[in-house]
Amino acid sequence: MTAMLELLRYPFIVNALVTGSAVAVAAAASGYFMVCRRATFAGHALPNIGFAGAAGAVLLGIEPVYGLFAITVLAAVAIGLIGRDLRDRDVTVGVVMTFALGLGFLFLALYSGYAQRVYGILFGSILGISVQAARVTVAAAATSIAVLGILYRPLLFSTFDPELALARGVPVSLLSVLFLVVLAIISSLAVQVMGALLLFTLLVGPAATATRLVKTPLWAIMVSVALGLLYVWLGMAFAAVNGTIPVSFCIASLSFIVYLPVRLFVRSEGRRRRGNTTATGQLA
Amino acid sequence: MNLELLASDVFRNAMIAGTIAAAVTALVGYFVVLRAQAFAAESLLDVSFAGATGAALLGIAPILGAAVLGLGAALGIGALGEKARERSVEIGMVVSFALGLGIFFLSLYARGSASHANAGMAILFGSLLSVRPQDIMRLIGISAVVLGGFAGVFRPLLFATVDPEGARARGVPVRLLSTLFLLILALAAAAGALAVGILLAAALLIAPAAAAVRLSRRPASTLLLSLCLGIGITWGGILISFLRPWRHPPVGFSVSALAAAVYFIAVAASPRAYARRGKTIIIGDNAETAQWTFKRGTSRKGSTRLSRSSAKGGPSHAGP
C-alpha cells in the first residue's frame, strides 16, 4: 500500500490516473446508451477507424488527436446516415472499418517508422500521456458528458421506444447521428489511453454489467460509471505492481470476470422489460 | 514497374493463398450478410487474433491456433441464442476479452525481438508476401473443411436464414444450423486472416458478398458473383502491391481499399432497383419470394410506422 502511495509522487502516474478516470467516466456513461441502442458494432468500429486518423496525423507530423477527431466524427456521421436498418448498418460499418484500418496500415507503411509507434496507437500507452494531452482529454470528456446530459431525455426516449418517439416528433435519426458523434469524440480521446483495440472494453464492459444489475436508466449509468472507474483504477494498480502485464489487458480481464457471473446468474428478461416500461412511463 | 517479380515464387505463393482465402471467405460471406452477422464475424476474427498470437507464443503455426480458439468461441456464441440483435452485447464482451488476451500474448511475444514484433504485425495486417508452401497446405486443409461443411448445410441454412419460422415449423434444426454456420465462419475467418490479417479479413468476409447481394437476387448467381468479386479484389490487391505504381502499398491496404470501392460502387449502382424491391431474394423457379425485415427508407416518415412494426416479427412471406 505504501508502495502504491509512493507511486503517486510521479507526475506521469498522476497524469495517467486523471486521464484514465476521465475516459472511464465518459466511456461508461455513453456505453450505457450504446448497449441499450445495440450499437456495439459501431462502438467497436469507431476507435478502429480512429486508428487511420491517428496514423495519418503521425505521417503528416501533426498531433494524432486532430486526425482522430476529424476521421471518427466523419465516420460517425456516415454510419448514422447510411445505416438505417440492421443489415445495411452492419455491412456498412464493417466495410468502412476495414477500409479505415487498411488506410491506417498504409500510412504506417509510408511512415516507415518504428513498430513501437504502431503498437502505441493500437494498444494504448496510458503511462506515456503528456500533460497537454491529459488536459485535452479531460476537457473533451467533460464536453461529451455535458452533451449527453443535454440530450439525456430525448435520447433515452428514442432509444427505448423509437416508434413512439418518432410519432411524438422527436428527431430520432438526428439523435442517432448526434449520439454517434459523441461516441466518436470519446473514441478519439480515449484511443491514446486505452488504444484503438481496447477502448471498446471501457464502452461495453461496465454498461453491459450495469444494465443487468439495475433497472432504472439513471442508476444504471451511475453503476456503469462506478464500475468503469473501478476497472481503470484496479487495472492500473495491477499493471503497476506487476510491471509486465499491459494495463489494457488487466482492464479487459477485470470487466470480463465481473460480467461473466452477472450474465450467468442474473436473469435479465423480466428486469429489463420492467426497466423499459418505467423508462418510457417516466418520459411519455 | 518490375514485371519480373511476377514470375517469382513469392508472387505465385501469394496468388495461390490469396485465391483460396478469397474464395472461401466470399462464399461464407454470403450468409454473413444475409444473416446480418458482420459483428459475429468480426468477433470471431478478434478471437482468432488471441489464438494466433497465443500459438505464436507457443511456437505453433498461428493459423492453427486461430482456428482452434475460433471454433471454441463459435460454440460459445452459438450457445447464447439465435437473434443477432439480442446477442450484440454478449458478442461485444467476447470481443473485448479476446482482444485483451491477444494484446497480452502479443506483448509477451513481441518483447522477444524485433523480428517477433514484425511477426505480430503480420498477424494483425496479413502476410501474403511471406506465405510458405506449408502455410498453403494448412490453408488448403482448412478450406476443404469449410467448403465441405458449406456444401453440406447450404440448402437448410438458406431456408433457415430466409424464413426461420417456416423452417422451424418444418422440422429444420434452426438453432443447430446457426451454430454449425458459426463454426464454418470461424474456420473461414482463420483462412481469411492468413491472407490479409486479422484486422482486415472482415473486408473479404463482408464486402464481396454485400456487393453481390445488392446486384443479384438468386442465391446461385449471388454466390458466383460474390466469388468472382472476392477473387478479383484479392488479385487486384496483390497485383497493385507487386507492381508498385506508387511507393509501397501493403497488400492489406490495397485489398481493403478495393473491397470498399466495390461495395460502395454496388451501393451507388443499385439504389433504385434495391429500393423498389426491398430486400427480396428469389428462391427456386417459381419465384417464391421471401421478404426481409424493413424496406429502405421506412424510418423517414411517421406514416410508415405500421409497416415497420409489422415487419418486426422477422422475415415473413410475401407474394411472388
Interface residues (C-beta under 8 A of the other chain):
Chain A: V35 R38 T40 F41 G43 H44 N48 R84 D85 L86 R87 D88 D90 V91 V93 G94 V95 V96 M97 T98 F99 L101 G102 L103 F105 L106 A109 L110 A115 Q116 V118 Y119 L122 F123 P162 E163 L166 A167 V172 S173 G195 L197 L198 F200 T201 V204 G205 A208 T211 T244 I245 P246 S248 F249 I251 A252 S253 S255 F256 Y259 R263
Chain B: V33 L34 A36 Q37 A38 F39 A41 E42 A84 R85 S88 V89 E90 I91 G92 M93 V95 S96 F97 L99 G100 L101 I103 F104 L106 S107 L108 A110 A114 A117 N118 G120 M121 L124 F125 L199 L200 A202 A203 L205 I206 A207 A210 R247 H248 P249 P250 G252 F253 S254 V255 S256 A257 A259 A260 Y263 F264 K279 W292 T293 F294 R296 G297 T298 S299 R300 G302 R305 R308 S309
